Amino acid sequence: MTWLLGIFTFWLLMVMILAQKSSNVLSTQRNFNVVPAQNFNQRTGLKTDCLGSYMRLTVDKSLTLGNQVEFDALNGSQIESLTPSLAAKCGFSIDSDPWGNYKVFASLLNCFAANEDDSEFDVDMRIRVDGVKSEQDVFEVAKTCNYDQWAPREVLCTRNYMEVSVNRLPEEITALRRRPMPRSKMLDYQWTSTVPEAITSTYNIWRMVFFTPNQKAMLLEDALRTGYGVTTTRSRLVLRSGYDMPDTYVENVAGVPMKIFRVTTYFKKQWSVTMLDTVAACPTGGLSFTDEMITWNFPRFNPLMRSTQISILGMFMGIDGKQIDSAQMTARGYVLTTVEDHFVMKIPMGGPDGYYKSHAVNNQYHITYNIEPMLELLWSEGGMDATRYKVLFPIKTPFMPRPPQFVDFTDADQRIFDVLLGPFLYDTELANLTFPTGVFTVAEANAMGINVQEQRFQNGSKAFRLQVPFADTVVVRTQVDMTVTVYTLHVTFGFMILPEYTPFSHTSSVDVSLQDIVLPTVNGTCDEENFYVVISFGNLGKNFNIKLGVRDMTPDLRTEYDIKENAAHMSLTVPFLSSDVVFELMYPSSLRARIDVLLWEPMNKWTLSDFSLACNFPMTMTECFSNGTMSALAVKVESVPQLVPRQLTLTDPSCRPKFSNDRFAYFSFEANSCGTRRKFYDGVVMYQNEITLGNGLQVHQQNKKGVPAIPEDPEYRVTMSCFYTLNDTQTVAFFTKPRENEPLPETGFGELQVVLRLARDGSYSNFYVKEDYPVVQYLRSPLFFEVALLQSTDPQIELVLENCWATMKEDRNSTPRWDLIVDGCVNLDDHYETIFHPVIPNSVPNPSHLKRFEIKMFTFVLNDVVFQEQIFVHCDAVLCDAESDGICKRQCPSPLPLKNGKKVRREASNVQSLGMLVSSGKIVLSSA
C-alpha cells in the first residue's frame, strides 16, 4: 500500500480559455415574484426597455421635478442603495440630463437580477424622490427581459464599468479526473495537501490572477472585498470592474487610449483545475471635434483579439443604448464606416439625439454638446467562437465659447434705454442686475420701474431684454458741453446656470448723446451750369465757419458766389467750373463734378455738417470738324491728384496742348497728324488718338532722393474718336410755292409697357421667367433687378425710378414694407444700401429705357421675430422727355458720413410725367 501511494502520480488537468473585458458583477439568482411594469407608465413617468443584454429604465423629469433622486436595487426583501461603487460593481449605470431626466442601464447579469436558465431575467428597482418637506415619493419597477442570444464571449462597456462574460467549460470537461477513486475523502485530503490554498467558494473559484500588466493573485473573497464583481451562472462566468479600480491599466491601441481589465480565473473541482483567461478593453478616447462634426475612432484590432484574421459578422450603431437602422442613421446624418485601422463613427454637432449644456469658464459663457452613441460589433477569429462587443460611449464636446451678443435697440426720442443680451441656453437664468447705485434682483428691478423680460426663441434659446428710462437714478448723466448730454447705462448681468447653480456675469455699457439744439444743415441741387447750395442755420445762428472744397469762406468768395441770406437760411451759386469744385469723372459729352461743403465750429473745431453733391454737367469733350480737324479737352480728375495738364501729349509726344492750366489741357490737330490711327468700316472711316503723359512721365510724388513714392497714382489715358462718311450725297429740295397753311402734326396712339424683372446675375443677360417663380435665394445673396420700357424705340423717352420697396405679400400696398429707393435715390437708412448699375452705352439699343439696381436678400423682423418667408419688390417708374428739365435731371446727394452733424437728402421736385407701376414675382428665403 505504501509503495502504491509512493508511485501514485497526482494529475492536474489545466485548461486555458481566452475571454474578454468589461465591467460589472453578476449575482446569484433569487426567487422573487413581482408584477412586471408596463413599457411606459404615463402616470408615473417611468419607462422600461429590454435592449439585448441590459435593461434601460427612463425616469421623466415630470416625476423628479428638480428634486434629489436615488435608486435602489431589490432582491426579494433585500434593498440595496445603488451608491457609485456598488453600481459599478453590480452592473448599474446611472445618468441624468439638465432637464432632470434620468437613464439607468442595468445589466441582465447584475448582482440582483433573478436568472432563469440564462434566458429570462427579472430586474426589480426602486426610485426614491425627495419631497419639499423631507417627504419621499417611492416608485417600484419590475421588468422581465428575455434574452438567450448570448455569444460565447460578450463585452459591455458603459460610462462607469466594464463587464465581460464567457461560456464556462462543459461539465464533463470540468469533472475530469486521473482515474476512478473509491476513497473520495483520501482524494480530497491529497488535493488540499498538495495545493493547500485550493479552498473554493460556492462559485467553485479557487483564486484569481490580475494582470496590471504585472501579475497579482487574489482569493475570491479579496477580489469581492476590493470592489470587483465576480459571479457565475449556470453557463457563464461574469467579471466586472470600474474604470478606477487599482488592477486595471491603460494601453494605447492605434492611437486610442483603452482601459484594460485582464484576469485569469482558476476553477477547482476535485481532480481538475480550469483556467479561464478573460480580458475587457474599453475606449476612453479617440474623439476629434470640429464646429460641425464629432468623429469617434475605435481600433479595428484591439487587445480582445489574438490575431488579425478577424471576420466582422455585424457592425451596428445606436443611441442611448438602442440600435438604430440605416434609414435612421441617414436621416440624422450619422455615418459608421471602416478604414484600415479603425471603425469610424461621425455624428453631426447639435443633432436631435443629444443636447447642449451651458458652462461658465473663467466667468465666460461656454456651451458643450452631449450625446451617448453606442457601437456594437460581432466578430469571430479564424471561424472560432464569436465575440459580441458593445460600447455605450458618452461624449461631451470641449467647451465652446459663446459670448452673448449685446444688441442696442435704444430710441433716443423715447428717452429709454432698450438693450437685449443673448442668446443663452434654456438652463441659464438671470439672477440679478448690478448698477452703479447697487445690486437688484430681477423682481426688485421690475418693482423700481425697470423693465426686465425674458424672451424665448423658436430654437429653444432665450435672451434677456432690459429697458431703463433715461431719468432713472441708475443711469449716469454726464454734461460734455453746452449742447450735448451723454446718458450712460452701465450694467452687470448676473447669471446662474442650472441645476449646478454656477454663477457668471456679463458687463455692458451704452452711451447715448442728446443734442439740445438744431444743428445747421446743407442741401443742394444742380442744373446744367451751376450748383445751388442752401444752408439752414438751425438755432445756432451764424456761429460757424463755412468751407467750400479746401477754402474757407471769405468776403471775396461771398461776392463771387452771390451769397444771399436771411435770419434762417443762406444760399449760394457755384459754377461747376469753379476752382472749389472737384472733377470726378469724364464722359464723352459730360463731366461729373462735386462740391463739398463743410460747416465747422471754430472754437472746439467741431464738424457741424459735412455735405457733398455730385452732378453730371453737359460739356463737349471731343469735336470733329468737317475740314478734318479734331479737338479734345483733357481734365484733371480727383483720382489723379498729381497730374500736370501741360505734360499731356497725344500719341505723337511732340503734339502738346494748344492751351493748358492747372485743370485743363486743350488739343487741336489735323486728323492725319500726331499719330492718329485710321480704321475703315462700311462707308465710314474712324480717326482715333489718345491723350497720355508724354516722354514716359509718370504721375506720382517724388521723395527727396528722386525715387518714386509708393503707391503710384493710376495711369492717365483719354481716347478720342471721330467718324467721317467716305461717300455722301446731299439733296436739297426747294419749293417756290408757299403753303396755304402750316402743317399740323398727326396724333398717333400706341401702348407703352414697363416691366420689372429679376436677372440671374450681374451681367443682366439672362432673366427669370414666370415659370421660375418663386425664386429661392440665400440670406444676403445679391438680387439684380431691371426695370425696362418695352415696345418703344424713341430715344427721347427716359425711364426714371421714383420709389422701390419690398413687402412680404404680393399686394404692393401691404405692410410691413421696407424702402429700397426713395425719390429716385437710395435709402440712406438701409445698412445694405441699394446699388445702381449703369447701363453700358451700345450694349442695348436704348440705354435710357432701362434702369438697373442691386439689393441684398433679406427677411423681415417683426417684434423680434424673424420671418423666413418670401418678399415681393415693387417700383413706381415715370417716363419723361429726356431733353426737358425736371425729374429726368434730378440729382442725388452723395451719402457721405457726418462727423458730428446730420446727413442730408434732397427732396424730389414735382413734375408732370407718365407714371408706371411694376412688381416682381415671389422671392423666397432659403432655409438651407
ChimeraX attribute file (.defattr): number of C-alpha atoms within 10 A of each C-alpha:
attribute: neighborCount
match mode: 1-to-1
recipient: residues
	/A:1	6
	/A:2	7
	/A:3	7
	/A:4	8
	/A:5	8
	/A:6	8
	/A:7	9
	/A:8	9
	/A:9	9
	/A:10	12
	/A:11	12
	/A:12	15
	/A:13	15
	/A:14	15
	/A:15	16
	/A:16	14
	/A:17	16
	/A:18	16
	/A:19	25
	/A:20	29
	/A:21	32
	/A:22	33
	/A:23	33
	/A:24	37
	/A:25	34
	/A:26	28
	/A:27	21
	/A:28	16
	/A:29	22
	/A:30	15
	/A:31	12
	/A:32	13
	/A:33	11
	/A:34	15
	/A:35	11
	/A:36	14
	/A:37	16
	/A:38	14
	/A:39	13
	/A:40	15
	/A:41	11
	/A:42	10
	/A:43	8
	/A:44	13
	/A:45	15
	/A:46	23
	/A:47	18
	/A:48	22
	/A:49	19
	/A:50	19
	/A:51	17
	/A:52	17
	/A:53	20
	/A:54	23
	/A:55	22
	/A:56	22
	/A:57	22
	/A:58	19
	/A:59	22
	/A:60	18
	/A:61	18
	/A:62	14
	/A:63	18
	/A:64	22
	/A:65	15
	/A:66	16
	/A:67	14
	/A:68	12
	/A:69	19
	/A:70	15
	/A:71	20
	/A:72	18
	/A:73	25
	/A:74	21
	/A:75	20
	/A:76	14
	/A:77	7
	/A:78	9
	/A:79	14
	/A:80	15
	/A:81	15
	/A:82	19
	/A:83	13
	/A:84	13
	/A:85	15
	/A:86	19
	/A:87	24
	/A:88	30
	/A:89	30
	/A:90	32
	/A:91	32
	/A:92	30
	/A:93	20
	/A:94	21
	/A:95	14
	/A:96	13
	/A:97	15
	/A:98	18
	/A:99	16
	/A:100	20
	/A:101	18
	/A:102	18
	/A:103	19
	/A:104	18
	/A:105	24
	/A:106	27
	/A:107	26
	/A:108	29
	/A:109	31
	/A:110	30
	/A:111	28
	/A:112	29
	/A:113	29
	/A:114	25
	/A:115	24
	/A:116	15
	/A:117	12
	/A:118	19
	/A:119	13
	/A:120	15
	/A:121	25
	/A:122	24
	/A:123	26
	/A:124	26
	/A:125	22
	/A:126	17
	/A:127	20
	/A:128	18
	/A:129	20
	/A:130	18
	/A:131	15
	/A:132	8
	/A:133	6
	/A:134	7
	/A:135	10
	/A:136	14
	/A:137	12
	/A:138	13
	/A:139	14
	/A:140	17
	/A:141	20
	/A:142	17
	/A:143	22
	/A:144	22
	/A:145	20
	/A:146	16
	/A:147	16
	/A:148	12
	/A:149	10
	/A:150	18
	/A:151	17
	/A:152	16
	/A:153	22
	/A:154	24
	/A:155	32
	/A:156	28
	/A:157	26
	/A:158	26
	/A:159	22
	/A:160	22
	/A:161	26
	/A:162	31
	/A:163	36
	/A:164	30
	/A:165	34
	/A:166	26
	/A:167	20
	/A:168	20
	/A:169	18
	/A:170	9
	/A:171	9
	/A:172	7
	/A:173	13
	/A:174	20
	/A:175	16
	/A:176	15
	/A:177	17
	/A:178	12
	/A:179	8
	/A:180	7
	/A:181	10
	/A:182	8
	/A:183	8
	/A:184	11
	/A:185	10
	/A:186	11
	/A:187	15
	/A:188	13
	/A:189	12
	/A:190	14
	/A:191	19
	/A:192	14
	/A:193	11
	/A:194	11
	/A:195	10
	/A:196	10
	/A:197	12
	/A:198	20
	/A:199	14
	/A:200	16
	/A:201	14
	/A:202	7
	/A:203	15
	/A:204	14
	/A:205	24
	/A:206	21
	/A:207	23
	/A:208	21
	/A:209	19
	/A:210	21
	/A:211	18
	/A:212	16
	/A:213	14
	/A:214	8
	/A:215	13
	/A:216	12
	/A:217	15
	/A:218	16
	/A:219	20
	/A:220	24
	/A:221	12
	/A:222	13
	/A:223	17
	/A:224	15
	/A:225	10
	/A:226	14
	/A:227	19
	/A:228	24
	/A:229	27
	/A:230	27
	/A:231	24
	/A:232	23
	/A:233	20
	/A:234	13
	/A:235	15
	/A:236	20
	/A:237	24
	/A:238	28
	/A:239	34
	/A:240	31
	/A:241	31
	/A:242	30
	/A:243	24
	/A:244	12
	/A:245	13
	/A:246	11
	/A:247	21
	/A:248	20
	/A:249	17
	/A:250	17
	/A:251	16
	/A:252	13
	/A:253	18
	/A:254	16
	/A:255	14
	/A:256	18
	/A:257	18
	/A:258	23
	/A:259	22
	/A:260	27
	/A:261	31
	/A:262	28
	/A:263	26
	/A:264	22
	/A:265	25
	/A:266	23
	/A:267	24
	/A:268	21
	/A:269	16
	/A:270	17
	/A:271	19
	/A:272	19
	/A:273	22
	/A:274	24
	/A:275	22
	/A:276	23
	/A:277	21
	/A:278	25
	/A:279	26
	/A:280	31
	/A:281	30
	/A:282	32
	/A:283	21
	/A:284	16
	/A:285	17
	/A:286	18
	/A:287	17
	/A:288	13
	/A:289	15
	/A:290	10
	/A:291	9
	/A:292	9
	/A:293	16
	/A:294	20
	/A:295	18
	/A:296	21
	/A:297	22
	/A:298	26
	/A:299	22
	/A:300	18
	/A:301	18
	/A:302	22
	/A:303	18
	/A:304	20
	/A:305	18
	/A:306	11
	/A:307	11
	/A:308	11
	/A:309	12
	/A:310	15
	/A:311	14
	/A:312	14
	/A:313	12
	/A:314	10
	/A:315	16
	/A:316	15
	/A:317	22
	/A:318	19
	/A:319	17
	/A:320	17
	/A:321	24
	/A:322	16
	/A:323	17
	/A:324	13
	/A:325	10
	/A:326	14
	/A:327	10
	/A:328	12
	/A:329	15
	/A:330	10
	/A:331	8
	/A:332	14
	/A:333	14
	/A:334	18
	/A:335	15
	/A:336	17
	/A:337	11
	/A:338	14
	/A:339	10
	/A:340	8
	/A:341	15
	/A:342	19
	/A:343	18
	/A:344	18
	/A:345	20
	/A:346	18
	/A:347	20
	/A:348	17
	/A:349	21
	/A:350	17
	/A:351	16
	/A:352	9
	/A:353	12
	/A:354	18
	/A:355	15
	/A:356	20
	/A:357	21
	/A:358	24
	/A:359	26
	/A:360	18
	/A:361	14
	/A:362	8
	/A:363	12
	/A:364	14
	/A:365	22
	/A:366	19
	/A:367	20
	/A:368	18
	/A:369	19
	/A:370	20
	/A:371	21
	/A:372	17
	/A:373	22
	/A:374	22
	/A:375	22
	/A:376	18
	/A:377	17
	/A:378	18
	/A:379	20
	/A:380	16
	/A:381	16
	/A:382	12
	/A:383	10
	/A:384	10
	/A:385	11
	/A:386	19
	/A:387	24
	/A:388	21
	/A:389	25
	/A:390	24
	/A:391	23
	/A:392	22
	/A:393	22
	/A:394	16
	/A:395	18
	/A:396	17
	/A:397	17
	/A:398	13
	/A:399	16
	/A:400	15
	/A:401	15
	/A:402	16
	/A:403	15
	/A:404	16
	/A:405	12
	/A:406	19
	/A:407	13
	/A:408	15
	/A:409	14
	/A:410	18
	/A:411	11
	/A:412	14
	/A:413	7
	/A:414	10
	/A:415	15
	/A:416	18
	/A:417	23
	/A:418	19
	/A:419	19
	/A:420	21
	/A:421	21
	/A:422	17
	/A:423	20
	/A:424	23
	/A:425	19
	/A:426	18
	/A:427	19
	/A:428	24
	/A:429	19
	/A:430	20
	/A:431	17
	/A:432	18
	/A:433	22
	/A:434	18
	/A:435	17
	/A:436	13
	/A:437	10
	/A:438	8
	/A:439	16
	/A:440	16
	/A:441	14
	/A:442	18
	/A:443	13
	/A:444	13
	/A:445	18
	/A:446	15
	/A:447	10
	/A:448	12
	/A:449	12
	/A:450	18
	/A:451	16
	/A:452	18
	/A:453	15
	/A:454	13
	/A:455	15
	/A:456	15
	/A:457	12
	/A:458	8
	/A:459	7
	/A:460	10
	/A:461	15
	/A:462	20
	/A:463	22
	/A:464	19
	/A:465	19
	/A:466	21
	/A:467	18
	/A:468	21
	/A:469	17
	/A:470	19
	/A:471	12
	/A:472	13
	/A:473	13
	/A:474	19
	/A:475	21
	/A:476	17
	/A:477	17
	/A:478	13
	/A:479	11
	/A:480	10
	/A:481	9
	/A:482	9
	/A:483	12
	/A:484	15
	/A:485	17
	/A:486	17
	/A:487	21
	/A:488	18
	/A:489	22
	/A:490	16
	/A:491	19
	/A:492	16
	/A:493	18
	/A:494	20
	/A:495	20
	/A:496	20
	/A:497	22
	/A:498	17
	/A:499	13
	/A:500	10
	/A:501	12
	/A:502	15
	/A:503	17
	/A:504	20
	/A:505	18
	/A:506	17
	/A:507	13
	/A:508	12
	/A:509	12
	/A:510	18
	/A:511	17
	/A:512	19
	/A:513	16
	/A:514	14
	/A:515	13
	/A:516	11
	/A:517	12
	/A:518	14
	/A:519	18
	/A:520	23
	/A:521	21
	/A:522	24
	/A:523	20
	/A:524	24
	/A:525	19
	/A:526	22
	/A:527	18
	/A:528	15
	/A:529	15
	/A:530	17
	/A:531	22
	/A:532	18
	/A:533	20
	/A:534	19
	/A:535	20
	/A:536	21
	/A:537	20
	/A:538	15
	/A:539	13
	/A:540	13
	/A:541	13
	/A:542	15
	/A:543	12
	/A:544	18
	/A:545	16
	/A:546	17
	/A:547	16
	/A:548	18
	/A:549	17
	/A:550	12
	/A:551	13
	/A:552	14
	/A:553	13
	/A:554	12
	/A:555	9
	/A:556	9
	/A:557	14
	/A:558	13
	/A:559	11
	/A:560	14
	/A:561	15
	/A:562	12
	/A:563	16
	/A:564	13
	/A:565	12
	/A:566	9
	/A:567	10
	/A:568	14
	/A:569	17
	/A:570	16
	/A:571	18
	/A:572	20
	/A:573	19
	/A:574	21
	/A:575	18
	/A:576	24
	/A:577	15
	/A:578	12
	/A:579	15
	/A:580	18
	/A:581	19
	/A:582	19
	/A:583	23
	/A:584	18
	/A:585	16
	/A:586	19
	/A:587	14
	/A:588	14
	/A:589	13
	/A:590	16
	/A:591	22
	/A:592	18
	/A:593	21
	/A:594	23
	/A:595	24
	/A:596	17
	/A:597	23
	/A:598	22
	/A:599	25
	/A:600	21
	/A:601	14
	/A:602	11
	/A:603	7
	/A:604	7
	/A:605	11
	/A:606	14
	/A:607	18
	/A:608	19
	/A:609	24
	/A:610	22
	/A:611	26
	/A:612	21
	/A:613	24
	/A:614	22
	/A:615	26
	/A:616	23
	/A:617	19
	/A:618	15
	/A:619	16
	/A:620	14
	/A:621	18
	/A:622	19
	/A:623	15
	/A:624	17
	/A:625	12
	/A:626	7
	/A:627	8
	/A:628	13
	/A:629	15
	/A:630	22
	/A:631	19
	/A:632	22
	/A:633	21
	/A:634	23
	/A:635	21
	/A:636	22
	/A:637	20
	/A:638	14
	/A:639	14
	/A:640	16
	/A:641	13
	/A:642	15
	/A:643	23
	/A:644	17
	/A:645	22
	/A:646	19
	/A:647	16
	/A:648	26
	/A:649	21
	/A:650	24
	/A:651	20
	/A:652	17
	/A:653	17
	/A:654	12
	/A:655	18
	/A:656	23
	/A:657	23
	/A:658	12
	/A:659	13
	/A:660	19
	/A:661	13
	/A:662	12
	/A:663	16
	/A:664	16
	/A:665	23
	/A:666	20
	/A:667	20
	/A:668	17
	/A:669	18
	/A:670	13
	/A:671	23
	/A:672	14
	/A:673	14
	/A:674	18
	/A:675	16
	/A:676	19
	/A:677	15
	/A:678	15
	/A:679	10
	/A:680	13
	/A:681	10
	/A:682	7
	/A:683	10
	/A:684	12
	/A:685	15
	/A:686	16
	/A:687	19
	/A:688	19
	/A:689	22
	/A:690	20
	/A:691	24
	/A:692	23
	/A:693	22
	/A:694	18
	/A:695	12
	/A:696	8
	/A:697	10
	/A:698	17
	/A:699	18
	/A:700	18
	/A:701	17
	/A:702	11
	/A:703	10
	/A:704	8
	/A:705	6
	/A:706	8
	/A:707	9
	/A:708	14
	/A:709	12
	/A:710	10
	/A:711	8
	/A:712	13
	/A:713	16
	/A:714	12
	/A:715	13
	/A:716	17
	/A:717	12
	/A:718	16
	/A:719	14
	/A:720	19
	/A:721	19
	/A:722	19
	/A:723	15
	/A:724	16
	/A:725	12
	/A:726	11
	/A:727	7
	/A:728	8
	/A:729	4
	/A:730	4
	/A:731	6
	/A:732	4
	/A:733	4
	/A:734	6
	/A:735	6
	/A:736	5
	/A:737	6
	/A:738	7
	/A:739	8
	/A:740	6
	/A:741	6
	/A:742	7
	/A:743	7
	/A:744	6
	/A:745	6
	/A:746	6
	/A:747	5
	/A:748	5
	/A:749	5
	/A:750	6
	/A:751	7
	/A:752	10
	/A:753	11
	/A:754	20
	/A:755	17
	/A:756	21
	/A:757	22
	/A:758	22
	/A:759	19
	/A:760	15
	/A:761	13
	/A:762	15
	/A:763	8
	/A:764	15
	/A:765	8
	/A:766	11
	/A:767	15
	/A:768	14
	/A:769	12
	/A:770	12
	/A:771	7
	/A:772	11
	/A:773	13
	/A:774	15
	/A:775	17
	/A:776	15
	/A:777	19
	/A:778	14
	/A:779	16
	/A:780	13
	/A:781	12
	/A:782	16
	/A:783	17
	/A:784	22
	/A:785	24
	/A:786	18
	/A:787	24
	/A:788	19
	/A:789	23
	/A:790	13
	/A:791	11
	/A:792	13
	/A:793	11
	/A:794	10
	/A:795	13
	/A:796	14
	/A:797	18
	/A:798	21
	/A:799	24
	/A:800	25
	/A:801	23
	/A:802	18
	/A:803	20
	/A:804	23
	/A:805	18
	/A:806	25
	/A:807	21
	/A:808	23
	/A:809	17
	/A:810	17
	/A:811	11
	/A:812	18
	/A:813	10
	/A:814	11
	/A:815	11
	/A:816	12
	/A:817	17
	/A:818	15
	/A:819	18
	/A:820	26
	/A:821	23
	/A:822	17
	/A:823	20
	/A:824	21
	/A:825	24
	/A:826	21
	/A:827	21
	/A:828	18
	/A:829	9
	/A:830	11
	/A:831	7
	/A:832	14
	/A:833	15
	/A:834	18
	/A:835	16
	/A:836	16
	/A:837	14
	/A:838	11
	/A:839	16
	/A:840	8
	/A:841	10
	/A:842	8
	/A:843	8
	/A:844	11
	/A:845	10
	/A:846	18
	/A:847	17
	/A:848	19
	/A:849	23
	/A:850	20
	/A:851	21
	/A:852	21
	/A:853	18
	/A:854	19
	/A:855	17
	/A:856	17
	/A:857	19
	/A:858	21
	/A:859	19
	/A:860	18
	/A:861	11
	/A:862	9
	/A:863	5
	/A:864	9
	/A:865	10
	/A:866	12
	/A:867	13
	/A:868	16
	/A:869	16
	/A:870	22
	/A:871	23
	/A:872	19
	/A:873	26
	/A:874	23
	/A:875	22
	/A:876	20
	/A:877	26
	/A:878	20
	/A:879	22
	/A:880	21
	/A:881	16
	/A:882	17
	/A:883	11
	/A:884	10
	/A:885	13
	/A:886	17
	/A:887	24
	/A:888	21
	/A:889	16
	/A:890	19
	/A:891	20
	/A:892	20
	/A:893	21
	/A:894	18
	/A:895	15
	/A:896	13
	/A:897	14
	/A:898	15
	/A:899	12
	/A:900	13
	/A:901	19
	/A:902	17
	/A:903	20
	/A:904	21
	/A:905	18
	/A:906	16
	/A:907	17
	/A:908	16
	/A:909	9
	/A:910	8
	/A:911	11
	/A:912	10
	/A:913	14
	/A:914	11
	/A:915	15
	/A:916	19
	/A:917	15
	/A:918	17
	/A:919	20
	/A:920	20
	/A:921	21
	/A:922	20
	/A:923	20
	/A:924	22
	/A:925	22
	/A:926	14
	/A:927	10
	/A:928	6
